[in-house]
Amino acid sequence: MSIRRALAPTVRRRLGSVVPTQPKVTAMRLVLSTDQQLARCLDAESLQQAATALRDEGYVILEKAVDAACLDVLRERMTADTHELLAAQAKGEQVSGWMRGHLQQKPPHHRPFLFADIVANPFAVQVTHAVLGDGLFNAFYSGNTNCPGSEQQPLHRDSRQLWPTWDTAHPATTLVVNISPMDCDADRGSTEIWPGSHLVTGELTDELIEARRAEVPPIRVEAPKGSVMIRDIRLWHRGMPNSSDQIRHMIAMVHQIHWFRRVPVLRFQRGAEDAFESDLLDAHAEFFDAEPEYLFGPHPNHS
Ligand SMILES: O=C(O)CCC(=O)C(=O)O
């Protein structure tokens, strides 16, 4: 496994003049080795690095963590579903999404589109478990679709600090697991994220945003196909214009600490239970014979 990581701004400040020339944080990523892929397990050092990145920077990208074949199957089906959503939108039907070209789109909830590499990705679960501890559960199975010609979203965070009047941030309670079935980069409208901003308290005013930009500027997610990005739900981010001719899908799951209020269970088709098996993650799911209505179903308020 290789790891690229610059020192976090907090560390740079603490070290002061000892390392005045350290570059700013630009990425936090781990590339899984073949051994780790075969073992379906991160080694202790990698796990610690990933958990530390998530705590300090608010995100980590694990490359080579998802099988390409299942991503291809998902992309084909999700592209067909996007066209169905866009056709409905063109006819005036209500379709979820914030700003032109951005859709809240659930992946299929039935066989053969439910894969262990996605719904219980062992590497992602290891990392979220390392940060959130025993008893974590998944509260969400949906996603963000960024269509060609989309516009920029306002900067936002998907959840505020739990104690918004405090001037210090609390430890992580909720982590978003994002998987795209394709290469993600700025041309294809990858998400803009603000490293370390999950620890910033206060309202997202223009003044606070500009002060933060001067200290730690935002970056665009660069995640080759097969990557998983895990981010703290408080991390500042936004959807950006997609200047390519390709629809960018991004599946989103939300892992929560055991004591968090539970949303209603997620509903999937019976026969796919095996995909959700995990010693560490409670899938918080129920299975039914009928194919669940997912595409036009309700969207809970997450991610
Ligand atoms: O699609 C993205 O890159 C981010 C979307 C997003 O943050 C949102 O729709 O709230």
The ligand as an SDF file (V2000), in Angstrom:
LIG
                    3D

 10  9  0  0  0  0  0  0  0  0999 V2000
  -22.8510   15.3250   -6.4970 O   0  0  0  0  0  0  0  0  0  0  0  0
  -21.9630   15.8210   -5.7790 C   0  0  0  0  0  0  0  0  0  0  0  0
  -20.7870   15.8400   -6.1080 O   0  0  0  0  0  0  0  0  0  0  0  0
  -22.3780   16.4150   -4.4570 C   0  0  0  0  0  0  0  0  0  0  0  0
  -23.8700   16.5870   -4.3310 C   0  0  0  0  0  0  0  0  0  0  0  0
  -24.3120   17.2250   -3.0570 C   0  0  0  0  0  0  0  0  0  0  0  0
  -23.5440   17.5640   -2.2120 O   0  0  0  0  0  0  0  0  0  0  0  0
  -25.7460   17.4180   -2.8220 C   0  0  0  0  0  0  0  0  0  0  0  0
  -26.5710   17.2060   -3.7440 O   0  0  0  0  0  0  0  0  0  0  0  0
  -26.1040   17.8260   -1.6930 O   0  0  0  0  0  0  0  0  0  0  0  0
  1  2  2  0
  2  3  1  0
  2  4  1  0
  4  5  1  0
  5  6  1  0
  6  7  2  0
  6  8  1  0
  8  9  2  0
  8 10  1  0
M  END
$$$$
